Amino acid sequence: MTAAAPAQQAQEQTMAPLPLPSPARSTLFLTLEGIDGAGKSSHIEALEALFRAQGRAVVRTREPGGTPLAETLRHLVLEQTMDALTESLLIFAARREHIQQVIAPALARGAVVICDRFTDATFAYQGAGRGFDTAVLRQLERWVQARSEADVNGPRAGEAEESALLQPDLTLWFDLAPEAAAARLAGTRVPDRFEAQPVEFFRRVSAGYAARAAQTRRFARIDAGQPRDVVWAQIEATLRARGLIDCAE
């Protein structure tokens, strides 16, 4: 679960409703997901450059991480042995800090936020991969990503579940066979606690992503088994099809 991104300055802050994007600005919360070795991180810089070329302000970040506190929690999660509940609590604690200090303020300013992993990774890795109770993960998701205190216990009457929570506008899911991903990673670096898991673990994680993708239209599957230029062409085509970049770009 390694991805390069600078840590951002954290500030102490009491629990408060998340800042809302200005309706006059075209904000975008874009996430990249996939198993370790799928190649998603190699396209983040190009995505940032693409949006900047259109005159957009861009914040590039990652999870777990994105602030000094969240980066500290990331190190614990990736390097220390712990049970699935402890792992999930630390990840969602890091996510709350990240949302409050980085993601929500950036969206409120009208920026494009590009994030390497978000909550879908937790359902795939901790839920499907580790076999942890997804009902607990859903409750943590509501507590951490609720747009207001009224949404903490679930959506209000007539409101969809996702609309009550801060969720990505688009999730690019880099889908790659676990065996191919393992071959890509072999010998490239010292693996962290997740990268060192057996192929069967990543089969479960991949199935978890597929299940998550089936639940929402914000997922776009990218065939990550193709050459890099073909993968990039898929990304551009997806952004154009959803009206997120100009056709002339």
Backbone hydrogen bonds, N-H to C=O, Kabsch-Sander energy under -0.5 kcal/mol:
donor,donor_aa,acceptor,acceptor_aa,energy
8,Q,66,G,-0.9
18,L,147,R,-0.9
22,S,108,A,-0.5
25,R,22,S,-1.8
27,T,25,R,-1.2
28,L,111,A,-1.2
30,L,28,L,-0.6
30,L,113,V,-3.3
31,T,170,L,-2.4
32,L,115,C,-2.1
33,E,172,L,-2.8
38,A,35,I,-2.0
42,S,39,G,-0.7
43,H,40,K,-1.8
44,I,41,S,-1.0
47,L,43,H,-2.1
48,E,44,I,-2.5
49,A,45,E,-2.5
50,L,46,A,-2.2
51,F,47,L,-2.1
52,R,48,E,-2.4
53,A,49,A,-2.1
54,Q,50,L,-0.5
54,Q,51,F,-0.9
55,G,52,R,-2.1
56,R,51,F,-1.9
59,V,112,V,-3.0
61,T,114,I,-2.7
63,E,116,D,-2.4
71,E,67,T,-2.8
72,T,68,P,-1.7
73,L,69,L,-2.0
74,R,70,A,-2.2
75,H,71,E,-2.1
76,L,72,T,-1.6
77,V,73,L,-2.4
78,L,74,R,-2.6
79,E,75,H,-1.8
80,Q,76,L,-2.5
87,E,83,D,-2.4
88,S,84,A,-2.3
89,L,85,L,-2.7
90,L,86,T,-2.4
91,I,87,E,-2.2
92,F,88,S,-2.5
93,A,89,L,-2.1
94,A,90,L,-2.5
95,R,91,I,-2.1
96,R,92,F,-2.4
97,E,93,A,-2.0
98,H,94,A,-2.4
99,I,95,R,-3.0
100,Q,96,R,-2.6
101,Q,97,E,-2.5
102,V,98,H,-2.3
103,I,98,H,-1.9
104,A,99,I,-2.3
106,A,102,V,-2.0
107,L,103,I,-2.4
108,A,104,A,-2.3
109,R,105,P,-1.4
110,G,107,L,-1.2
111,A,106,A,-2.5
112,V,57,A,-3.1
113,V,28,L,-3.1
113,V,111,A,-0.5
114,I,59,V,-2.9
114,I,112,V,-0.6
115,C,30,L,-2.8
115,C,113,V,-0.6
116,D,61,T,-2.0
117,R,32,L,-1.6
117,R,115,C,-1.2
121,A,118,F,-1.4
122,T,118,F,-0.8
122,T,119,T,-0.5
123,F,119,T,-1.8
124,A,120,D,-2.0
125,Y,121,A,-3.5
126,Q,122,T,-1.2
127,G,122,T,-1.8
128,A,123,F,-2.1
129,G,124,A,-2.3
130,R,125,Y,-1.8
131,G,127,G,-0.7
132,F,126,Q,-2.4
137,L,133,D,-1.6
138,R,134,T,-2.5
139,Q,135,A,-1.7
140,L,136,V,-2.4
141,E,137,L,-2.5
142,R,138,R,-2.1
143,W,139,Q,-2.4
144,V,140,L,-2.6
145,Q,141,E,-2.6
146,A,142,R,-1.0
147,R,164,A,-2.3
151,D,148,S,-1.5
152,V,149,E,-1.1
154,G,151,D,-1.7
159,E,156,R,-2.6
164,A,160,A,-0.9
164,A,161,E,-1.0
165,L,162,E,-1.3
166,L,145,Q,-2.9
167,Q,165,L,-0.7
169,D,29,F,-2.7
170,L,29,F,-1.6
171,T,218,R,-2.7
172,L,31,T,-2.9
172,L,170,L,-0.5
173,W,171,T,-0.8
173,W,220,A,-2.6
174,F,33,E,-3.2
174,F,172,L,-0.7
175,D,173,W,-1.0
175,D,222,I,-2.6
176,L,174,F,-0.6
180,A,177,A,-0.6
181,A,177,A,-2.2
182,A,178,P,-2.5
183,A,179,E,-1.7
184,R,180,A,-1.8
185,L,181,A,-1.8
186,A,182,A,-1.6
188,T,185,L,-2.4
189,R,185,L,-0.6
193,R,78,L,-2.3
196,A,192,D,-1.7
197,Q,194,F,-2.0
201,F,198,P,-0.9
202,F,198,P,-1.2
203,R,199,V,-1.8
204,R,200,E,-1.8
205,V,201,F,-2.1
206,S,202,F,-2.7
207,A,203,R,-2.1
208,G,204,R,-2.2
209,Y,205,V,-2.2
210,A,206,S,-2.2
211,A,207,A,-2.3
212,R,208,G,-2.3
213,A,209,Y,-2.8
214,A,210,A,-1.5
215,Q,212,R,-1.3
216,T,213,A,-1.0
219,F,216,T,-0.7
220,A,171,T,-2.6
222,I,173,W,-3.4
224,A,175,D,-1.7
224,A,222,I,-1.4
226,Q,223,D,-1.2
230,V,227,P,-0.5
231,V,227,P,-2.4
232,W,228,R,-2.4
233,A,229,D,-1.9
234,Q,230,V,-1.9
235,I,231,V,-1.9
236,E,232,W,-2.6
237,A,233,A,-2.4
238,T,234,Q,-2.2
239,L,235,I,-2.3
240,R,236,E,-2.4
241,A,237,A,-2.6
242,R,238,T,-1.6
243,G,240,R,-1.8
244,L,239,L,-3.0
245,I,239,L,-0.8
249,E,246,D,-1.5
